[in-house]
Structure formats: C-alpha cells, structure tokens
Amino acid sequence: KQFSKKYSYPIIKYYQALRIEAAKRDLMAGLSVTQIAEKLNMSSIYAFSRFFKSKAGVSPSQFRNKELF
C-alpha cells in the first residue's frame, strides 16, 4: 500500500514491468525462450509466452524478429 501511495502505481505492475524489460533484454541477447522462462521462474515456456504477449503485445519470437530487422 505504501508503494502504491508513494508512486501511484501498484507494486505488482512495477514488478511485471521489470520482468518484461528483463525478458526483452534476454531475447535480444540471444537467450532461448526456455532459458528466459527458467530465469524468470515461470512455470513453463507457455506461461512465459502468454505473459510476454499480454504485456508486450507480441510473442517473444515476434519481438525478437522485429527488433533484429
């Protein structure tokens, strides 16, 4: 509650934003989706892919391809 009051931003959304940014960096660094899912302690690569797409608007592979070209 204190975090939300101070920053006007729920801590869960802040934490999710940090995870997405870390995933984006890792995708650009060449890590596999499996490695990133494990690094972020996701239950599966499918859960990670759904989470990533819901927050970033594209799938992890689409993000990687878009950023490379």
C-alpha positions as CSV (number, residue, x, y, z in Angstrom):
1,K,0.0,0.0,0.0
2,Q,2.8,2.4,0.8
3,F,4.4,1.8,-2.6
4,S,1.1,2.5,-4.3
5,K,0.6,5.6,-2.3
6,K,4.1,7.0,-3.0
7,Y,4.3,6.1,-6.7
8,S,0.6,5.9,-7.7
9,Y,1.5,2.6,-9.3
10,P,0.7,-0.9,-7.9
11,I,3.8,-2.8,-7.0
12,I,2.7,-5.9,-9.0
13,K,2.6,-3.8,-12.2
14,Y,6.0,-2.4,-11.4
15,Y,7.3,-6.0,-10.8
16,Q,5.7,-7.2,-14.1
17,A,7.3,-4.3,-16.0
18,L,10.7,-5.2,-14.6
19,R,10.2,-8.8,-15.7
20,I,9.2,-7.8,-19.2
21,E,12.2,-5.5,-19.6
22,A,14.5,-8.3,-18.4
23,A,12.9,-10.7,-20.9
24,K,13.3,-8.2,-23.7
25,R,17.0,-7.7,-22.9
26,D,17.5,-11.5,-22.8
27,L,15.7,-12.1,-26.1
28,M,17.9,-9.5,-27.7
29,A,21.0,-11.1,-26.1
30,G,20.1,-14.4,-27.8
31,L,18.8,-16.5,-24.9
32,S,16.1,-19.0,-25.7
33,V,12.5,-18.7,-24.6
34,T,13.1,-21.7,-22.3
35,Q,16.2,-20.1,-20.7
36,I,14.3,-16.9,-20.1
37,A,11.3,-18.7,-18.7
38,E,13.5,-20.5,-16.2
39,K,15.4,-17.3,-15.4
40,L,12.2,-15.5,-14.6
41,N,10.9,-18.5,-12.6
42,M,7.9,-19.0,-14.9
43,S,6.0,-22.3,-14.6
44,S,6.5,-23.1,-18.3
45,I,7.5,-21.6,-21.6
46,Y,3.8,-21.4,-22.5
47,A,3.1,-19.4,-19.3
48,F,6.0,-17.1,-20.2
49,S,4.9,-16.7,-23.8
50,R,1.3,-15.8,-22.7
51,F,2.6,-13.4,-20.1
52,F,5.0,-11.7,-22.5
53,K,2.4,-11.4,-25.2
54,S,-0.2,-9.9,-22.8
55,K,2.3,-7.3,-21.6
56,A,4.4,-6.6,-24.8
57,G,1.6,-7.0,-27.4
58,V,3.6,-9.5,-29.4
59,S,5.0,-13.0,-28.8
60,P,8.6,-13.4,-27.8
61,S,9.7,-14.7,-31.2
62,Q,7.8,-11.8,-33.0
63,F,9.6,-9.3,-30.7
64,R,13.0,-10.8,-31.4
65,N,12.4,-10.8,-35.1
66,K,11.0,-7.3,-35.1
67,E,14.0,-6.0,-33.2
68,L,16.5,-7.8,-35.4
69,F,15.2,-6.4,-38.7
